[in-house]
């Protein structure tokens, strides 16, 4: 498996533009590549330019070979001065010719790309895409897709691991939710509900015994009037906690 | 917001004078709590004493008079404290009773402690409630107090303010 960061560097990079082992004495004229998109005419012209450059390089090759032969054949005293002059000229030309050759090749490639792009656009314009799509058997294509196999290849754990749960939680307004809940009422209802119900059951029994005994005694003592159990002014829901004198 | 009392007869009797059975049970509960507190006090003091001044730990066995006195004091303190503040001792809170003055006002502390002493000294005085037309015990007659049914304490009546966004002065 390759780690993150893209493919490993190519251990064997392709060679740069092949350089002709030649020193040209080529006909040189400055060519200005037009910035506009090249067309078919440009393609032809630049193809011809490449041919001319190749011919120039060939001529330079011949000149270079001639110089080497002259060096080998003629006596050094005679040949040193002129041949060195010619050699320097050949070296200068060689550099210029290589640059021009590369520029011509690039320009030609651009022209080829532009022409091909134009042709493809024309072809695409001619195609009725909707008719083409209509002819595609969508159902058959879909039938051939194995969704389960695709799903099996999905690493759910990796997907989940990339989800920033903390960021999601941070966006939830927990304080607002808690504030909207009446926790006090919930706690009060649950506790008084359970404990209160049980206690009230016992209290009702005691209250019944109170009344039973009182009635029994009243009957034994021949009391005619019922007991007076009311307490005037007592408020069941009123305040109970006595306020100390110092706090009044 | 007040807590619901399901039994309608019991609901109707809230704020009325309580009978002898409820009151006797409440007093028994208070007495039991005083016993437990006294035992814990004896055990705790004895343990501390043995830790610092004795070689071995022993179970205290105080004389009967000492025990009775300690229980009496604890009982009077707990009863007086409860009746002088909310009108409810722990036992009365359990049974759902409350002690107030005859005019329905809360007891003054002196009144509460006097009633507590009388109750602790002569608990038999409660028997009068069985025969009195207004369910008064001897202590009630002497201290001018009444004991009423009041199952729901004040805190259960007070609605807790609901926290709301935008409420001023929150």
Interface residues (C-beta under 8 A of the other chain):
Chain A: X176 X179 X180 X182 X184 X185 X188 X192 X196 X197 X199 X200 X203 X204 X206 X207 X209 X210 X211 X213 X214 X217 X221 X223 X225 X227 X228 X229 X230 X231 X232 X233 X234 X235 X236 X237 X238 X239 X240 X241 X242
Chain B: X2 X3 X5 X6 X7 X9 X10 X13 X14 X15 X16 X17 X18 X19 X20 X21 X22 X25 X84 X85 X86 X87 X88 X94 X95 X96 X98 X100 X102 X103 X104 X106 X107 X108 X130 X131 X133 X134 X135 X146 X148 X149 X150 X151 X152 X153 X154 X156 X157 X160 X162 X163 X164 X165
